[in-house]
Amino acid sequence: GSRLPDGATAKRWCAEATQEGAFQPDGVLVLTQSEVAAAKLVIWNSDGSLAAACGNGLRCAGWLLLRESGLKEVAIETQTGTRKVSGETHKGGAARLEAELGPVKVERLEASFPLLEGERSAWRGDVGNPHCVFLVDDVRSDQLVGRGRALQLDPAFPGGVNVGYLAEEAGAWRLRVFERGAGETGACGTGAAAAAAVLREAFGLTLPLDLELPAGPLTVTKLADGGLSVTGGVEHQGALVLGAEESAGRDI
């Protein structure tokens, strides 16, 4: 068959989609054959780099596999291990799916780590990919993007890091995320898991926890094995033609 998309192809497709105004993708998901699961998922960021993990991308890939198989649960091989996606898809395309993310580790960064105005504490997280979560006074702060770009070059995070701003507003926990390789994103499943783990460590909050992200809510749940899962909506938005017909999924 045809050659699978690589980083350069993913970067070009994402740029073309943005220019055409269809949507601004965070990356490209590639499903291939797997010897240990229903399929193997490879995730390319919009800048052409390879993503180690993507909770929302996992749910989008799961949506496609569940719809085609008619099952309510499917296992997907990822770079960080085999992960299950479960839930029901509907004829209209909308679905609410849960994706297992595996173990999540967080630790508070040392007091010597410099904080900017409005940042109250900083936490390092590992969700199969690296995160830095800041508890902030105002999640709408316009310094998130600049902070995210700067930390990609910080020696404290070799290889870059996903950066989250987390704040409680009007009784709800709100999160914005700057993704390495993509920039600010409307939703980030692994970022939500890291943020929920921070809230558990910092304030003793119990899971499940609901988090509000710009593109919609995500729920983080603790699994029986101690790992975390993320649950949220997935909506199919049709096909996008960029040299080849692709199924374009977007998290809501």
Disulfide bonds with the S-S distance in Angstrom:
none
